[in-house]
Amino acid sequence: MKLYNYKAKDGRGMILEDILQANDVNEVAGILKSQNLQPLTIKEREKMASGLFGGKIAVSEKSALCRFLSTMLKSGMSVPEAVDIIRSETKNKRLKRVLSDISFQTRKGKSLSFVLSQYPHDFDEIFLTMIKVGEESGTLDKSFRYLSGQLAAAHELNQKVIGSMMYPAVIVVAMVANGLMMTLFVLPRISKVFLRLDLPLPIYTKYLLTVGEFFGSHVLLVILVTIGSFVGIVMLFFIERTRKIMVNILIRMPLVKKVVEYIDIARFSRTLATLLASGVPIIDALDLSANVLTQGAMQKEAKSFGEAVSRGESLSSVLVNKRSVFPAVMVQTVRAGEHSGSLDKILAELADFYESEVDFSLKRLTSLLEPLLMLVVGAVVGVMVIVMIAPIYSIIGGLQSSIQN
């Protein structure tokens, strides 16, 4: 169903403005007439662009939004009042529009979870479920507090991963830039000089000089192809189907697999802890938490947790049968949480533990990558030097042969 903005006149001549959810314009008109309202204008609501070109609301911004809303709602403010204050301070255009919409629709009697559900690219199912539970239980301020903590932890974890990958990324970019510079400016100059000499040269030397001459004559084309290739590779991570393929390839690498496993367990534990603390039933919480896992085997097994628990099994007994996928530490921790009646708190502590393990693993991975990258850089530079010097030696040898003859 679609959303429509409408203006209508009631029996007293008052102009009313609101939003309706319907299949088409005719259905909206029918609903308004059934309420004794005369439709004036009915327009389908424009959808905000999402993804790369539509802007986005960062995780840190959502965490701050939840923290502010929790504080304001706890002090007794209504949702529209709190949202209006935050909207006046925010600089993110997308978030400002969302907040304007929340203010308008909640004043008209719409629930906050209903308004947020209209922005699925910004607020996922976990976020919406916690808000809905908070509204139904009258603990919306607590739901926002739990969400703020969960989003802050997720943001910190993401920043650790990104920070650890910065050094390798800089080295790789420097290698590519250096190679491109040598190919476009050094090799063509050598090729232009030596290809004019009528000398017998080895096949690989002729091939190299010919390639260098071509690159020198088509610098713009080479630059455009290089940029296009780079953009194409980056876009592979934005398209859902290719992103899954790329992620599956990366997580199978020996150095990366263990780190990804720790990240998955930390996210799963943190999400499940937050959902349980906010009052979401354990079966629904398990089904939602399974969606944050990136490894196919883990996600497949986690999808069955909710069904098993609904049959009366404990979560720890379910995990015992999945020890090949989920570590023994997690099984023991969950069992302890079930016996003590504080599963949400124990899971939060488990998430803290695995997040620290992620930090240590990333540091070890980075310390291992540094010498490997230096070796790769040295090898690449050595090959490039040999490739550049070998033609010169071949040509000098040819010149000496010609002089002696």
N, C-alpha and C positions, 0 to 999 in steps of 0.2 A: 504494500500500500504506500501511497505517496502523501506528502504533506502539502497543504494548500493554505496560503494567507488569504483572508477574505475581509471585506468590509460589508456590513449589512445594516439595514435600518429596521428598528423595532416599531411596535405599534404607536409609541409616543413620539416617533421621529428622531430618536437618539441613534447616533452612528456608533456601531460596535465594530471592533477590530479584534480578530483572534486567528487561531490556527486550527485546522481540522485535518484528520487523517482519513483518506478515502482512496478509492480506486481511480476516480476521474472527476472532472469538473461537474458533470451532471449529478453525480452522487452527492457532491458537496452542496449543490443547489437544492437537491431534494431534502437533505438534512436541515438546511436553513429554513426552507419553507415549512417543514414539519414543526419547526420551533416558532412559527409565525414571524419569521424574519424575512425581509426583502433583500436579496443579494444585490450589492452594488458592484463590487469587483471581486473576482476569484482568480488568483494566480498561483500556479505551481511554484513551490518554494525552490529557489535555486540551491543546488548542492555546492558546498565548498569543494574546490579541487583538493585532492589529497596526494600525498607522496612527495616526490622530488620538487614539483613545480607549484604545489599548493601550500608549501610551508608545513610546519608541524609544531606540535607542542612538545617540548623536550621533557624527558623524564624528571629532570631537576625542577622544571617549572610546575609539573603536576604535583610533585612532592611538596613544593612550597605552597601551592594552592590548597592542598589538603590540610597542611599544617595551619594555615591562616583560617580556613573555614572551621576547623576543629576548635580553635581558640575562640573565634567569634560566636559560633553556635553555643559553645559552653557558657559564654557570658550572657546568653539570653537573646541574642540577635536572631532575626528571622533569616531564612536563606536569601531572599531578594536583597535585604539590607546588606548582608555580609558580602554578597556577590557584587553589588554596586560599588562598595568601598574598594574591593580588590580590582575591579575593572578600571577604576579611575587611575590606578597606579601601574597597571601592566602595560608593557610596550609591545608585546607580541600581538600582531594584528589578528592572527587566527584565534588565539585565546581570548582576545577582547571581544571578538564576534560571538564566540561560544558563551562567554559570560553575559553578554547583552541578551542573548537568546534565553539563557537560564533565568535571568531577571524578569524578562517579559512573560515567559510561559508559566513560571511558578507563581507570579502575581495573578495569573488567570486561573490558577487552581491546578495546573499540571504538576505531577510529581517530578522530583529532581531526577530520579532514575529514568523516567520516560524521556525527559529532555536530553539527557546524556546518551541515551540509546540511539539518538538521531546522528551521533558522531562516532560510528564504530571504528573509524581509523584512528581516533584519538583515545577512546576509552574502551578497553577490551572487556570481555565477558566477566573476568574476575572483578574488575573495578565496579561494573554495573551490579553484579550480584551482592557485593558488600554494601553498596549504597542502598540497594533495595531492602536488604535485611535490616540495615540501620533505620530506614524509614518505618518499616513495619514494627520494629521493636522499640522505637522512640530513642534510639541511641546513635543517632546520625553523627554526633560529635565524636563518639568513640570510633565509629567506622572510618571517619576521616583521619583520626589519629593513627589507627592501625595502617591505613593506606599510606599515610605519609612516611611512616617508618619502613614499610615494605618497599616503597618506591625509592627512598633514600638509599636503602641497602642495595637495591638492584642497580641504581646509578653508580654507587661506589664500586660495585663489582665490575660493571662495564668499563669504568674509567681505569681500573687496574689492568684489565685485559688490553684496552687500547694503548695505555701508557707503556706496557711491556712490549707491544708490537711496533712502537714508534721507531726504535733504534734500527731493527732489521729493515723496516720500510724505507728509512732514510738511506741506508746503505744500498739497497736495491735500486732506488731512484737515482742515486749518484752514479752507480754502475751503468745504468741505462743511458743517463745523460752523457757520461764520459764516452761511452761507445758510440752514441749518436754524433757527438762532436768530432770524434776521430774519423768516423765514416763520412761525414758531410764536408769536412774542411781539410783534414790532413791527407787522407787517402786520395781524394780527387786531384790535389796538387801534384802528388807523386806520379799519379797515373798520367796526367796531362804531359808531364815532362818525358817520361820514359817510354810511353807508347809511340812517341814520334820517332824514337830511335829504331832503326831497322836491325834489331839484334835477335838472335835465337834465344827464347826464354822457355823455362819449364811451363807445362800446361797450367799448373795451379797458379803460377805467377801471372800468366796472361789472363786467366779467369779473374783473379783478384783485381788486377789493374783495370780490366774492362768494367767490372762491377763498380769500382771506385769512380771511373769516368762517368758512368751512367748516373750515379748518385750526385756527382758534382754538377751534372747538366740538369738534374731534376730535383733540386734541393726542396722546393716548395712541395712537390708531390710526396717526397719521402717524409717531410715533416707532417703533412696532412695525414698520410697513411699511419704514421706512428701515433699521432694524437687520436685518430679514429680507432686504432687498435686498443689504445689505453682506455678510451671511453667505452668501447665495446666490452672489454673485460670488466670494467666497473659496473656496467649496466647488467651484466650477468648476475650480479648479486642483488639487483633490485627486482628482477623478474622472478616470481615465486618458483616456477618450475626449475629454472636453471640454478636458482639460489640453493634449492634443496640438493641438486646434484653436486654443486661445488662444495657445500657444507659436508655432504656425505664423504666426499673425497678427502677433505681436510681432516675430518675427525677420525679417519682410519689411519692417519700417519702416526707412527709409534710415539713420537715426541709430543704430539698434540692430544692423543686419545685420552690419556690419564687426566690432563687438565680439563678437557671437556666433560669428562665424567664427574669430576669434582664440582664444576660449575653447574651441571644439571642437578646434582643432588642438593647443592646449596639452594638453588632456585626452587626446586620442588619442596624442600623442607620449609623454606621461608614462606612460600605462597600458602602451603597447607596450614602452617602455624597461624598466619594472618587471618585466613578464612575461618578457622576454628575459633580463634579468639574473638572474632566479630560476630559469631553466632550462626554461621552457615552450617547446616547439617553435614556430618562427616561424609556421607555418600556423595552429596553434591560437591563438597570441597575436594574430595579425591578425584572426581571426574574433571573438575576445572584445573586442578594442579597438574594433572597429566599433560595438559596442553603446553606447559612451559618447557617440557623436556625436548631436547633436540636430537638425541640419539634414538634411532628407530626401535631398537630392541627394548630400551628402557620405556619409551612411550607406549609400545605395544603391551608390555607387562603392566604398566601403571593404569592403563585403560580398564583393566579387569579388576582393579582393587575395589572400586565402588560396588560392583556386582557381588563380589565375594563377601564384602562386609555386610551388604544387604541380606545375605543368606545367614548371617549370624556369626561369621568368623571374625576374629580380632585382626586388626591390621598387622600385628607382629607375627601371627601365625601365617598370614598370607605372604609376608616378606620372607619368612623362613624358606618357603618353597621357591623363592626367586633369588636365592643367595648368589646364583651365578651371574646375576645382573646387578643386584643391589648389595652393597658391602655388609659384612657382619656387624660392623659398628652401628649402622643404621638400624638393623634388626634389634640389637640389644638396647639401643637408646629408645626406640619406639615401645618396646616391651616395658621398660622402666617407666615411661610416661603413662602408659595405660594402667599399670599397677598403682601409680601415685595419683592418678586422676588429673594430671597436669600435662596432657599430651601436647597442647599448644606451646607451653613454655619450654618443654624438652625439645620440641622440634625447632624452636627459635634458637636454642643453644646449639643444636646440631648444625643449623644453618651457619651460625657464627664460626663453628669449628671448621666446616668445609670451606667457608670463605677465606679463613686464614690459610688453609691448605692450598687454596687456589693461588693466594698471594705468594706463598713459598714456592709452589710449583712453577709459577710464572718467572720468578727470580732465577730459579735453577735453569729453566728453559732459555731465558735470555742470556745467562752466563755461559751456557753451552753454545748458543747460536753465535755469540760474538766471535770466538776463535774460528768457528766454521765459516762465518761470513768473511773474516779476514783472509782465510785460506782461499776462499772462492774469489775474492777481489784480487789477491796476488796471482792466482792462476789465470784469471781473465786478463789482467794487465800483462802478464808474461806472454800469453798467447797473442795479444794485440801487438806487443813489441816485436815478437818473432815474425808475425804476419807482415808488419811494416818493414822490418829490416831485411827479411829474406829476399824480397824482390830486388832490393838495392844490391845485395851481394850477388844475386844472379846476373843483374845487369852489368856490374863491375867485372864479373867473370867473363861475360860476353864481350865486353869492350877489350879486355886483355887478350882474348882469343883473336879478336879482329885485328888488333895491333900487331900481334905476333905473326899473323898470317900476311 
